Amino acid sequence: MATLLDTIQSDPRGTQVPAENATPVNNHEFRADYEARRKIFPSRVQGFYRRLKWILVAVLLGIYWLTPWIRWDRGPHAPDQAVLLDLAHRRFYFFAIEIWPQEFYYVAGLLIMAGLGLFLVTSVAGRAWCGYACPQTVWTDLFIQVERWVEGDRNARMKLDAAPWTFNKWRKRLTVWASWILISVATGGAWVFYFADAPTLAREIVTLQAAPTAYFTILTLAATTFWLAGFMREQVCTYMCPWPRIQGTMLDENSLIVTYNDWRGEPRSRHAKKAAAQGLDVGDCVDCNACVAACPMGIDIRDGQQLECITCALCIDACDTVMDKIGKPLGLISYSTLVDFEHHTQTTKAQGREAAKSEQKRVSFARLARPRTILYLTLWTAIGLGMLFVLFTRGHLDVTVLHDRAPLYTTLSDGSVRNGYTLKLASKTLEDRPLQLQLEGLDDAVMWTPETETRARSLTVIVPPDAVRDLRVFVSRPRGAAPDRFTFVLTDPQSGETVSSTAQFEAGARP
């Protein structure tokens, strides 16, 4: 077993001295609870997972930056922005869907689905969300690529970082920082466009006519994007994000995780052919550290699973490139489950390394469908289908009744008893609608509004399009009325839709 000194001296990231608050890991490694950031210069890699990450970066950034500019015709009484969080009018528009404040349970449902989706993805493929779709990862990938365009690949950036501050270094660093600032400002600017009409707000921002809140939001998001994606990077994933510490409860022996197959790679040797000529049994790992150089978190996957690993699989691409060059089978580092890893390890001990290599591609994907993942998928699907059903079967009318608190009732000069109510009539249609308001129950009761004074059991009310109208209504009953319940019924004569709300009629005791 390696000693602490061996571990420190073989660390390709630089010398590390155990801190006083260090925690022992695997009996020979020490990791400080917190340590100052050491700059990481990930190298450029090519391969399937790198291409997949670039596709996701392009798609996700495209969605984020372009969505506010998509138009959607909702008629003359509603905004034509496809996705809009209209806080001023308390509406959320998503293409053909419109969410009102009282329908906030849809947002709660989406949050629950997001949580279950994260649990499902993690139990199947580890921190795949962190490695491919997390905003911190996406923007960090973009910032690192800007560095490569300006300063060069890993070795060139390391050399430049260690060099004195010459004109050339200032020129390159200022170019990188200016590019980061432009991306950061575009990031903050795109965010505010989700809360107002994008073309209008863009003109106001450029002409300095926008509200101070817009500029403050843009600057705040630009500053956080610039700092987190440009300078903190892996520190965010390691120390600021709680998910690395939670994901352990989501994983089990059948979860696919990025794995260094030490049954195949050990013992390492940089002179495999020479060792083979001498009759020595060495593994496929040539100890080139390509996997370490490619890792954006700066860890060595050969040390086993670590809290910092975001499962981006760039180490797989780097290792596969080396294996292809030296004529070895791919997959020295691969996605694997603990069950498969243990199986290959036992096969290596019983039948030899070559026998285990021949079985390596037989990953048991069938075991990914297990009670935990089936439960997550079932709950996720049920909530989604339930929300869709409620969404597409919901009505366009709503009525809410508030009884006057003081006084609860008033005795009029003729001895009749009057109660006052405030009705909130909501119409989710895009045109003026004459709606019919009726009393149901209290056969001896009549109602009227302060504007009409006409007493009847039915009233016609005009409600503006896509709005809530506050309507003051009085209900009276003859002398001797007792407390009782009744219903306000609101009907749209054009569509036939009906909604109702029950209310309480208060009165004194019978004489």
C-alpha positions in Angstrom: 0.0 0.0 0.0 1.3 3.5 -0.9 2.5 5.6 1.9 1.5 9.2 2.4 4.9 10.3 1.1 4.4 8.3 -2.1 1.0 9.8 -2.6 2.3 13.4 -2.2 5.3 12.8 -4.4 3.3 11.2 -7.2 0.6 13.9 -7.2 0.9 15.4 -10.8 -0.8 18.6 -9.6 2.0 19.7 -7.4 3.3 19.2 -3.9 0.7 19.1 -1.2 1.3 19.2 2.6 -1.5 17.8 4.8 -3.3 20.5 6.7 -4.1 20.4 10.3 -7.8 20.0 9.5 -7.1 17.3 6.9 -9.3 14.2 6.8 -7.8 10.7 6.0 -9.3 9.0 2.9 -8.7 5.3 2.1 -6.1 5.1 4.9 -3.3 6.8 2.8 -4.7 10.0 1.3 -5.4 13.2 3.1 -7.8 15.8 1.9 -8.2 19.2 3.7 -11.7 20.3 4.5 -10.8 23.4 2.6 -7.7 24.5 0.8 -6.9 27.6 -1.3 -7.5 27.2 -5.0 -4.8 25.9 -7.2 -5.2 26.9 -10.9 -6.2 24.1 -13.2 -5.3 24.1 -16.9 -7.4 21.4 -18.5 -6.0 20.2 -21.8 -7.9 20.0 -25.1 -9.3 16.5 -25.8 -11.2 15.0 -28.6 -13.7 12.1 -28.5 -17.3 11.2 -28.1 -18.0 12.8 -24.7 -16.2 16.0 -25.7 -18.4 16.3 -28.8 -21.5 15.5 -26.7 -20.6 18.2 -24.3 -20.1 20.8 -27.1 -23.5 19.9 -28.6 -25.1 20.3 -25.2 -23.3 23.6 -24.6 -24.5 24.9 -28.0 -28.1 23.7 -27.5 -28.4 25.0 -23.9 -26.8 28.4 -24.5 -28.9 28.7 -27.7 -32.1 28.0 -25.7 -31.1 30.5 -23.0 -30.1 33.4 -25.3 -32.7 32.9 -28.1 -35.9 32.0 -26.2 -36.9 35.6 -25.2 -36.9 36.6 -28.8 -39.4 34.0 -30.0 -42.8 35.5 -30.7 -46.2 33.9 -30.0 -49.4 35.5 -31.1 -52.0 35.5 -28.3 -54.2 38.2 -29.7 -54.5 42.0 -29.0 -54.9 41.7 -25.3 -51.8 39.7 -24.3 -48.1 39.9 -24.9 -46.6 38.2 -28.0 -43.4 36.9 -26.3 -43.4 33.1 -26.3 -41.8 32.8 -22.8 -42.4 35.7 -20.4 -42.5 36.1 -16.6 -44.8 39.1 -16.4 -44.3 40.1 -12.8 -46.1 43.4 -13.2 -49.3 41.7 -14.3 -48.6 38.5 -12.3 -48.6 36.2 -15.3 -46.3 33.5 -16.6 -46.6 32.8 -20.4 -45.0 29.7 -21.9 -46.1 29.5 -25.6 -49.8 28.5 -25.5 -49.8 28.1 -21.7 -50.7 30.9 -19.3 -50.2 30.5 -15.6 -52.0 32.8 -13.1 -50.9 33.5 -9.5 -53.5 31.2 -8.0 -52.1 28.4 -10.2 -48.7 28.5 -8.6 -49.0 24.8 -7.9 -47.9 24.2 -11.5 -44.6 25.8 -10.5 -44.4 23.6 -7.4 -45.1 20.6 -9.6 -42.3 21.5 -12.0 -39.9 21.9 -9.1 -40.8 18.4 -7.8 -40.4 17.0 -11.2 -36.9 18.6 -11.5 -35.9 17.1 -8.2 -37.1 13.6 -9.1 -35.4 14.0 -12.5 -32.2 14.8 -10.8 -32.5 11.8 -8.5 -33.3 9.6 -11.5 -30.3 10.8 -13.6 -27.9 10.5 -10.6 -29.0 7.0 -9.6 -28.5 5.9 -13.3 -25.4 7.8 -14.3 -23.9 9.6 -11.3 -23.3 13.3 -11.6 -24.3 13.4 -15.3 -26.2 16.6 -14.7 -23.1 18.3 -13.2 -20.9 17.1 -16.0 -23.1 18.0 -19.0 -25.9 20.4 -18.2 -25.3 22.4 -15.0 -25.0 26.1 -15.8 -21.7 26.3 -13.9 -20.3 23.6 -16.2 -21.7 25.1 -19.4 -20.3 28.6 -18.8 -17.0 27.3 -17.5 -16.6 25.2 -20.7 -17.2 28.3 -22.7 -14.8 30.4 -20.7 -12.0 27.8 -20.9 -12.5 27.6 -24.7 -12.0 31.4 -24.9 -8.7 30.9 -22.9 -7.6 28.3 -25.4 -8.4 30.5 -28.4 -6.3 33.4 -27.0 -3.6 31.8 -24.9 -3.2 28.3 -26.3 -3.6 24.8 -24.9 -2.6 23.5 -21.5 1.2 23.9 -21.7 1.0 27.3 -23.3 -1.4 28.6 -20.6 0.7 27.2 -17.8 3.8 28.8 -19.2 2.0 32.1 -19.7 0.7 32.0 -16.1 4.1 31.5 -14.7 5.7 34.2 -16.9 6.3 37.8 -15.7 3.7 40.5 -16.6 5.1 41.5 -20.0 3.2 43.4 -22.7 2.3 40.1 -24.4 0.9 38.6 -21.2 -1.2 41.7 -20.5 -2.5 41.7 -24.1 -3.6 38.1 -23.9 -5.1 38.3 -20.4 -7.0 41.5 -21.2 -8.3 39.9 -24.3 -9.5 36.9 -22.4 -11.1 39.1 -19.6 -12.8 41.4 -22.1 -14.3 38.3 -23.9 -15.5 37.0 -20.5 -17.1 40.3 -19.7 -18.9 40.4 -23.0 -20.2 36.9 -22.4 -21.2 37.7 -18.8 -23.0 40.9 -19.8 -24.9 38.9 -22.5 -25.8 36.3 -19.8 -27.2 39.0 -17.5 -28.9 40.8 -20.3 -30.6 37.6 -21.6 -32.0 37.0 -18.1 -33.8 40.3 -17.8 -35.4 39.7 -21.2 -37.5 36.9 -19.7 -39.3 39.5 -17.5 -40.2 42.1 -20.1 -40.8 42.4 -23.8 -37.3 41.6 -25.2 -37.1 44.1 -28.2 -38.6 46.9 -26.1 -36.3 46.4 -23.2 -33.3 46.0 -25.4 -34.0 49.4 -26.9 -34.5 51.0 -23.5 -31.2 49.5 -22.2 -29.2 50.7 -25.2 -30.8 54.2 -25.0 -30.3 54.3 -21.1 -34.1 54.5 -20.6 -34.6 51.2 -18.8 -35.5 51.0 -15.1 -32.5 51.0 -12.7 -33.6 47.5 -11.6 -32.7 46.2 -15.1 -29.2 47.6 -15.0 -28.6 46.4 -11.5 -29.8 42.8 -12.4 -27.6 42.7 -15.5 -24.5 43.9 -13.6 -25.1 41.5 -10.7 -25.5 38.5 -12.9 -22.6 39.6 -15.1 -20.3 39.9 -12.1 -21.3 36.5 -10.7 -20.9 34.8 -14.1 -17.5 36.5 -14.6 -16.2 35.5 -11.2 -17.7 32.0 -10.8 -17.0 30.7 -14.4 -13.7 32.6 -14.8 -11.9 32.4 -11.5 -13.7 30.0 -9.0 -14.8 27.2 -11.4 -14.1 23.9 -9.6 -14.4 25.6 -6.2 -18.1 26.1 -6.9 -18.6 22.4 -7.6 -16.5 21.3 -4.6 -17.4 23.8 -1.8 -20.4 25.9 -2.8 -22.7 23.2 -4.4 -24.3 20.8 -1.9 -25.0 18.1 -4.5 -21.6 16.3 -4.3 -22.3 15.5 -0.7 -25.9 14.4 -1.4 -25.2 12.3 -4.5 -23.8 9.5 -2.4 -27.2 8.6 -1.2 -28.4 8.4 -4.8 -25.8 5.9 -6.0 -25.7 2.1 -5.5 -23.8 -0.8 -7.0 -25.7 -0.6 -10.3 -25.1 3.1 -11.0 -23.0 3.9 -14.0 -20.0 6.1 -13.0 -16.7 7.0 -14.6 -14.3 4.3 -13.4 -10.6 3.5 -13.8 -10.5 -0.2 -14.4 -7.4 -0.9 -12.2 -7.9 -4.7 -12.8 -6.7 -3.9 -16.3 -4.4 -0.9 -15.8 -2.3 -2.0 -12.8 0.6 -2.2 -12.3 1.4 0.9 -14.4 4.4 1.1 -16.6 5.7 3.6 -19.1 7.8 0.9 -20.7 5.3 -1.8 -21.3 7.2 -3.4 -24.3 10.4 -3.6 -22.3 8.6 -5.1 -19.3 6.9 -7.7 -21.5 10.3 -8.6 -23.0 11.5 -9.2 -19.5 8.5 -11.4 -18.7 6.9 -8.9 -16.3 3.1 -8.7 -16.1 2.1 -5.0 -16.4 -1.2 -3.3 -17.0 -2.4 -1.2 -19.9 -1.9 2.2 -18.0 1.3 3.9 -19.3 1.1 6.5 -16.5 0.9 9.3 -19.1 -1.3 11.5 -16.8 -3.5 12.4 -19.9 -6.6 11.8 -17.8 -5.4 14.2 -15.1 -4.4 16.9 -17.6 -7.9 16.7 -19.3 -9.9 16.8 -16.0 -11.5 20.3 -15.4 -11.5 19.5 -11.7 -7.8 18.6 -11.6 -8.3 15.2 -10.0 -6.8 11.8 -10.8 -9.6 9.3 -11.6 -7.1 6.5 -11.0 -7.4 7.3 -7.2 -11.0 6.1 -7.3 -14.3 7.9 -6.9 -13.8 11.4 -5.4 -16.2 14.1 -4.2 -14.8 16.5 -6.8 -15.6 14.3 -9.9 -18.4 15.7 -11.9 -18.7 12.7 -14.3 -17.9 14.8 -17.4 -16.0 11.7 -18.9 -13.3 13.9 -20.5 -10.8 11.5 -18.9 -12.4 8.7 -20.9 -11.8 10.5 -24.2 -8.2 11.4 -23.1 -7.4 7.8 -22.1 -9.1 6.3 -25.2 -6.9 8.5 -27.4 -3.8 7.2 -25.8 -5.0 3.5 -25.9 -5.7 3.9 -29.6 -2.2 5.3 -30.3 -0.5 2.4 -28.5 -2.7 -0.3 -29.9 -4.6 -1.2 -26.7 -8.3 -1.8 -26.4 -10.4 1.3 -25.5 -12.1 1.5 -22.1 -9.2 1.6 -19.6 -11.3 4.4 -18.1 -15.0 3.9 -18.8 -18.5 4.2 -17.5 -19.1 1.1 -15.4 -21.1 -0.1 -12.5 -19.7 -1.5 -9.3 -21.2 -4.9 -10.0 -19.4 -5.0 -13.4 -16.2 -3.7 -11.9 -16.2 -6.4 -9.3 -17.1 -9.1 -11.9 -14.1 -8.1 -14.1 -11.8 -8.0 -11.1 -12.8 -11.5 -10.1 -12.5 -12.7 -13.7 -9.0 -11.2 -13.8 -8.0 -13.1 -10.7 -9.5 -16.4 -11.9 -8.9 -16.4 -15.6 -6.4 -13.6 -16.3 -6.5 -10.1 -17.6 -7.2 -10.9 -21.2 -10.3 -12.9 -20.3 -11.7 -9.9 -18.4 -10.9 -7.6 -21.3 -13.0 -9.8 -23.6 -16.0 -9.4 -21.3 -15.6 -5.7 -20.6 -18.1 -4.5 -23.2 -20.8 -6.5 -21.6 -22.1 -3.8 -19.3 -25.3 -4.8 -17.6 -27.5 -2.0 -18.7 -30.6 -4.1 -17.8 -29.7 -3.6 -14.1 -30.2 0.1 -14.6 -34.0 -0.7 -14.5 -34.3 -1.5 -10.8 -36.8 -0.6 -8.1 -35.2 2.8 -7.2 -35.1 4.0 -10.8 -38.5 2.6 -11.7 -40.0 4.4 -8.6 -38.3 7.7 -9.6 -39.5 7.4 -13.2 -43.0 6.4 -12.2 -43.4 9.3 -9.8 -41.9 11.7 -12.4 -44.2 10.5 -15.1 -47.3 10.5 -12.9 -46.8 14.1 -11.8 -46.1 15.2 -15.3 -49.2 13.5 -16.7 -51.3 14.8 -13.8 -50.2 18.4 -14.4 -50.8 18.1 -18.2 -54.3 16.7 -17.5 -55.2 19.5 -15.1 -53.6 22.1 -17.4 -55.6 21.2 -20.5 -58.9 20.6 -18.7 -58.9 23.8 -16.6 -61.5 26.4 -17.2 -61.3 30.0 -18.3 -63.4 31.4 -15.4 -62.8 31.7 -11.7 -64.7 33.4 -8.8 -63.6 34.1 -5.3 -65.8 35.5 -2.6 -64.7 37.6 0.4 -67.3 38.4 3.1 -67.2 41.8 4.8 -65.6 41.4 8.3 -67.1 44.5 9.9 -69.9 44.6 10.1 -70.9 41.0 9.4 -74.4 42.2 8.6 -76.5 45.3 8.6 -80.2 45.7 9.5 -81.9 48.1 7.0 -84.8 50.5 7.8 -87.4 48.1 6.6 -86.1 45.3 8.9 -84.4 43.3 6.1 -80.8 42.0 6.7 -78.0 42.9 4.3 -74.6 41.3 3.9 -71.7 42.7 1.8 -69.3 40.7 -0.3 -66.3 41.4 -2.6 -66.2 39.1 -5.6 -63.1 38.6 -7.6 -64.1 37.5 -11.1 -61.3 36.2 -13.3 -61.6 35.8 -17.0 -58.8 34.0 -18.8 -60.2 34.7 -22.3 -58.7 37.3 -24.6 -61.8 39.4 -25.1 -64.5 41.2 -23.1 -67.0 38.7 -21.9 -70.5 39.5 -20.5 -70.9 37.0 -17.7 -74.0 36.0 -15.8 -73.8 36.1 -11.9 -76.6 34.2 -10.1 -77.6 33.3 -6.6 -78.2 29.6 -5.8 -80.0 28.9 -2.5 -81.6 31.5 -0.2 -84.8 31.6 -2.2 -85.9 34.8 -0.5 -82.7 36.7 -1.2 -81.8 39.3 -3.8 -78.6 41.0 -4.7 -77.4 44.2 -6.3 -74.2 46.3 -6.8 -73.6 49.9 -5.7 -73.5 51.0 -9.4 -76.9 49.5 -10.4 -79.1 49.4 -7.3 -81.3 47.0 -9.3 -82.3 44.1 -7.0 -82.5 40.7 -8.6 -81.3 37.2 -8.3 -79.2 37.5 -11.5 -76.8 40.1 -12.8 -74.9 40.6 -16.0 -71.3 41.6 -15.4 -68.6 42.6 -18.0 -65.2 41.3 -17.2 -62.2 42.6 -19.1 -60.0 40.2 -21.1 -57.3 38.2 -19.2 -58.1 40.2 -16.0 -59.6 40.0 -12.6 -62.5 42.3 -11.8 -63.3 43.2 -8.2 -67.1 43.4 -7.9 -68.8 44.8 -4.8 -72.1 42.9 -4.2 -74.8 43.2 -1.5 -77.2 40.4 -0.7 -80.3 41.0 1.4 -83.1 38.9 2.9 -86.4 39.8 4.6 -86.8 40.4 8.3 -86.3 37.3 10.5 -83.7 35.7 8.2 -81.4 33.2 9.9 -77.7 32.5 9.1 -77.4 30.1 6.1 -75.1 29.2 3.3 -75.6 29.9 -0.4 -73.6 29.9 -3.7 -72.6 32.5 -6.2 -72.7 31.0 -9.7 -70.8 32.6 -12.6 -71.7 31.5 -16.1 -70.2 32.4 -19.5 -73.3 32.3 -21.9 -71.0 32.0 -24.9 -69.1 28.9 -23.9 -71.5 27.5 -21.3 -68.7 27.3 -18.7 -69.8 27.6 -15.1 -67.9 28.1 -11.9 -69.2 28.7 -8.4 -68.2 29.7 -4.8 -70.0 29.1 -1.6 -70.6 31.9 0.9 -72.1 32.4 4.3 -75.1 34.7 4.9 -74.9 36.2 8.4 -77.9 37.4 10.4 -79.2 38.0 13.9 -81.2 35.4 15.9 -84.8 34.9 15.0 -87.2 37.1 17.0 
